[in-house]
C-alpha cells in the first residue's frame, strides 16, 4: 500500500484560477470524488477513444481509495454510466438503475452513447484494493482495445469536489488572468483593503473574466434553488437508504415533528431546524439523488443548511445576501483547493466537512454584514475546530458518520460566524495558518483514516 502523502507536495490547483461554476456543481450522490469524478473521467475517456477509431473493448482499473470504498460510493455504477456517455450534471437519477442493469445484462456498453463495445464487468472493471497510483489516492486507469489490434491507455485522478486530472496533461486555466487574483487569505485581505470590496465582491469581479455579471448571478440563483430543492426533497422522502446498513431516513419524520410544534419560540428549535436541513440533503446524497457539490458531496448539507438558516431565521435576508453568502463561501473554498485539498482521500473529513464549515461560516458572516477581517476570522474558526477530523465511513458508504456530521458542521459554522461578528476581526491564528495546519495534519494522518474504511468507526462498528 502506498505511504501517506509527503509534506510540501505542490497542489494541482495552486497555480490556476478557479471559478464558482467549478466549485459549485450540480450532480448526483453519494460522493463527489468517488462518484462524480469517476463518471466524468470515464465519460472523457470514452469520448476520446470513440473519436479515434473502432473500439473493440474497454477496461477500467481502480486504485487506492476508489478501490477500497468504491462499491459503497457507487464508483462501479459511476464508471458504467460515464463510459456510456452519461454526465453527473444531466443524468436522471430515476433512470440510473435501469441504465446500469441494461449494461450488466448485455455484456456490452454503448461507449460514449455511440458505439456498441464489449464490456464484461467482472473482468473489465477491476478493484486493486492493495495498490495506489503515485499521483493521488483516487486513481483510475482506462484501457481501450481497438479493432486493429492497437490500444490506448490513460490515467485519471479524482482530486476532490468532482474535479479530475488526466495524467500527462496540464491543469486548465493555469495562466488565466483574473482582475483581482488571490491565492491566500492574506492576499484576499489585501485585495479587499486596496479595492474596498468584500470577499464576495472580489469573487464577483473575478467571475467577470469568464462571463457577464448577469450570467454569474443567474448561476448563483440556480445553485441556491438546487440546494433548497434538495432540502425539500429530503424533507418529504422516507425509506431505507441503499447499501446494506439499513439506515432509515429521518428527515421526513423530524420535519413533521417540527411543523407540528407550531411557533418557533423554543430556542432549541433553531438547532433542530438547521440539523434537519443538513440531514435532508445528505440523506438525498446517500440515496444517489441530485445535490450540489459544495465543495464535495460528502459535505453537501452544510452550506444549504446555513443558507436556509440565513433566509429563515435572520432578521432581514435578501436575494443579494444569499448570493453574497455563496460567493464569500466560494472565496474560502478556492483557498483550500489552492493551498491544501478538499479530498477526504488526502485530508480526511477535515477536508470535506471541515472545509464546508469554514466556507459556510465565512458566507454567513458576510451576509450578516461582517468586515473582511471578521469573515476571515469566521472561516478560521470554522476549520480550527475541525482539525484532525478523520474519514472512516462504515461500509464505505456516505452514511455513518457522514450524514450526522453535516449537521454538526452546519451548527458549528453558525456558531463560528457569530463568534467572529462579536469580535473586532483581530485574532491570533490566521486563516492561512489553519489551512496549512490542515494540510500538514492530512499529510501526517495515517492512510487508513482517509476514506479507506480500514480504520476508526469502519472497523469498530459491526455492520448489520
Secondary structure, 3 states (H helix, E strand, C coil): CCCCCCCCCCCCCCCCCCCHHHHCEEEECCCHHHHHHHHHHHHHHHHHHHCCCCEEEEEEEEEHHHHHHCCCCCHHHHHHHHHCCCCCCCCCHHHHHHHHHHHHHHCEEEECCCEEEECCHHHHEEEECCCCCCCCCEEEEEEEEECCCCEEEEEEEEEECCEEEECCCCCCCCCCCCCCCCCCHHHHHHHHHHHCCCHHHHHHHHHCCCCCHHHHHHHHHHHHHHHHHHHHHHHHCCCECCCCCCCECCHHHHHHHHHHHCCCCCCHHHHHHHHHHHHHHHHHHHCCCEEEECCCCCCHHHHHHHHHHHHHHCCCCCHHHHHHHHHHHHHHHHHHHHHCCCCHHHHCHHHCHHHHHHHHHHHHHHHCCCCHHHHHHHHHHHHHCCCCCCECCHHHCCCCCHHHHHHHHHHHHHHHHHHHHCCCCCCCCCHHHHHHHHHHHHHHCCHHHECCCCCCHHHHCCCC
